[in-house]
Amino acid sequence: MAKKDYRRRPEHQALYNSKQWHQLKADTIRRAEGLCERCKAEGFITPGVDCHHIVPWETGRTMEEVKRLFFNPNNLRLLCIPCHIKTHQELRSHKAEQVAEKKARAADRRASWLDPNYDANKVDEDPNKTPI
């Protein structure tokens, strides 16, 4: 399967590539004990892999506002891939094609983890969820 190009604008990609982001992401994973915070609240134990910005950093009008939202530890929550997709669907924060891209990216990531049974289109049926 050919990988699709999911590049962001260079100034935004620089935020994700920064040392500050990598440290903040590690701190968020540690704070959440490596578990999806949404699943945990619903009574499941699922590994968290994505840091979700509660208030989208893209809403910043200036680069200073973008950075403030992006690097705010209180604006992050750790989610598993299905919960991250579901959260954006509920928020309607992405257009249909953006959701489709995220699902494709999730499928690519899962495939790279050697899980051939994962279907990114079935976000409500996560086989990794284990009841507490």
WOURUR-V965145 format. One record per residue. N is the residue number from 1. RES is the residue in one small letter. PHI is phi in radians with two decimals (NA if undefined). OMEGA is omega in whole degrees, 0 to 359 (* if undefined). D_CENTER is the distance of its C-alpha to the mean C-alpha in Angstrom with 2 decimals. Layout:
((N & RES & PHI & OMEGA & D_CENTER) (N & RES & PHI & OMEGA & D_CENTER))
This chain:
((1 & m & NA & 180 & 22.23) (2 & a & -1.32 & 179 & 21.84) (3 & k & -1.37 & 177 & 18.50) (4 & k & -1.46 & 181 & 17.60) (5 & d & -1.52 & 183 & 17.26) (6 & y & -1.91 & 186 & 13.93) (7 & r & -1.18 & 175 & 15.25) (8 & r & -1.73 & 174 & 14.70) (9 & r & -1.05 & 186 & 17.74) (10 & p & -0.96 & 181 & 19.21) (11 & e & -1.20 & 177 & 19.20) (12 & h & -1.41 & 177 & 15.47) (13 & q & -1.10 & 178 & 14.80) (14 & a & -1.08 & 177 & 17.22) (15 & l & -1.13 & 180 & 15.06) (16 & y & -1.19 & 180 & 12.29) (17 & n & -1.53 & 186 & 15.34) (18 & s & -1.27 & 176 & 17.09) (19 & k & -1.07 & 180 & 18.36) (20 & q & -1.06 & 179 & 17.46) (21 & w & -1.15 & 181 & 13.67) (22 & h & -1.08 & 177 & 14.01) (23 & q & -1.19 & 180 & 16.13) (24 & l & -1.11 & 178 & 13.98) (25 & k & -1.11 & 178 & 10.96) (26 & a & -1.08 & 178 & 13.73) (27 & d & -1.12 & 180 & 15.18) (28 & t & -1.16 & 178 & 12.17) (29 & i & -1.10 & 179 & 11.97) (30 & r & -1.12 & 180 & 15.75) (31 & r & -1.04 & 181 & 15.95) (32 & a & -1.51 & 181 & 13.94) (33 & e & 1.00 & 177 & 16.06) (34 & g & 1.31 & 184 & 13.28) (35 & l & -1.90 & 175 & 12.75) (36 & c & -1.08 & 184 & 10.24) (37 & e & -1.25 & 178 & 11.75) (38 & r & -1.25 & 178 & 11.91) (39 & c & -1.05 & 181 & 13.57) (40 & k & -1.03 & 179 & 15.78) (41 & a & -1.15 & 180 & 16.93) (42 & e & -1.66 & 176 & 17.84) (43 & g & 1.59 & 179 & 19.76) (44 & f & -2.08 & 174 & 17.75) (45 & i & -1.95 & 182 & 16.82) (46 & t & -2.41 & 177 & 13.72) (47 & p & -1.07 & 175 & 12.11) (48 & g & -1.62 & 181 & 8.77) (49 & v & -2.27 & 183 & 6.85) (50 & d & -1.98 & 172 & 3.38) (51 & c & -1.55 & 182 & 4.94) (52 & h & -1.75 & 174 & 4.92) (53 & h & -1.44 & 183 & 8.24) (54 & i & -1.07 & 171 & 10.60) (55 & v & -1.69 & 185 & 13.05) (56 & p & -0.98 & 179 & 11.66) (57 & w & -1.13 & 180 & 13.03) (58 & e & -1.16 & 180 & 14.39) (59 & t & -1.38 & 178 & 16.87) (60 & g & -1.11 & 182 & 18.74) (61 & r & -1.55 & 177 & 22.13) (62 & t & -2.18 & 179 & 23.04) (63 & m & -1.12 & 176 & 21.40) (64 & e & -1.12 & 178 & 22.32) (65 & e & -1.16 & 178 & 20.46) (66 & v & -1.01 & 181 & 17.35) (67 & k & -1.13 & 179 & 17.63) (68 & r & -1.07 & 178 & 18.45) (69 & l & -1.23 & 184 & 15.31) (70 & f & -1.15 & 187 & 13.11) (71 & f & -1.73 & 180 & 14.89) (72 & n & -1.43 & 182 & 15.63) (73 & p & -1.09 & 178 & 14.69) (74 & n & -1.37 & 180 & 15.46) (75 & n & -1.78 & 182 & 12.85) (76 & l & -2.11 & 171 & 9.89) (77 & r & -2.49 & 182 & 8.88) (78 & l & -1.49 & 181 & 7.48) (79 & l & -2.31 & 170 & 6.14) (80 & c & -1.37 & 184 & 7.06) (81 & i & -1.06 & 179 & 6.13) (82 & p & -1.04 & 179 & 8.91) (83 & c & -1.19 & 179 & 8.22) (84 & h & -1.13 & 178 & 4.95) (85 & i & -1.11 & 182 & 7.46) (86 & k & -1.06 & 179 & 10.24) (87 & t & -1.05 & 180 & 9.31) (88 & h & -1.19 & 176 & 9.33) (89 & q & -1.14 & 180 & 12.39) (90 & e & -1.14 & 180 & 14.05) (91 & l & -1.34 & 186 & 13.67) (92 & r & 0.89 & 183 & 14.90) (93 & s & -1.51 & 177 & 13.05) (94 & h & -2.29 & 175 & 12.93) (95 & k & -1.22 & 183 & 16.05) (96 & a & -0.94 & 181 & 16.65) (97 & e & -1.21 & 177 & 16.54) (98 & q & -1.21 & 177 & 13.10) (99 & v & -1.11 & 179 & 11.86) (100 & a & -1.07 & 178 & 14.08) (101 & e & -1.11 & 180 & 12.70) (102 & k & -1.11 & 177 & 9.07) (103 & k & -1.12 & 179 & 11.00) (104 & a & -1.12 & 179 & 13.16) (105 & r & -1.13 & 178 & 10.65) (106 & a & -1.10 & 179 & 9.36) (107 & a & -1.10 & 177 & 13.12) (108 & d & -1.06 & 181 & 13.94) (109 & r & -1.13 & 180 & 11.78) (110 & r & -1.11 & 179 & 13.31) (111 & a & -1.04 & 180 & 16.63) (112 & s & -1.20 & 177 & 16.55) (113 & w & -1.58 & 178 & 16.23) (114 & l & 1.08 & 175 & 19.40) (115 & d & -2.07 & 185 & 18.43) (116 & p & -1.20 & 182 & 20.47) (117 & n & -1.54 & 183 & 20.34) (118 & y & -1.30 & 176 & 16.68) (119 & d & -2.15 & 183 & 16.57) (120 & a & -1.12 & 179 & 13.35) (121 & n & -1.39 & 180 & 15.66) (122 & k & -1.90 & 185 & 16.30) (123 & v & -1.21 & 180 & 13.19) (124 & d & -1.49 & 182 & 15.77) (125 & e & -2.02 & 183 & 17.44) (126 & d & -1.49 & 181 & 15.29) (127 & p & -1.22 & 180 & 17.95) (128 & n & -1.47 & 182 & 16.17) (129 & k & -1.25 & 178 & 16.59) (130 & t & -2.13 & 178 & 19.69) (131 & p & -1.03 & 178 & 21.59) (132 & i & -1.28 & * & 22.49))
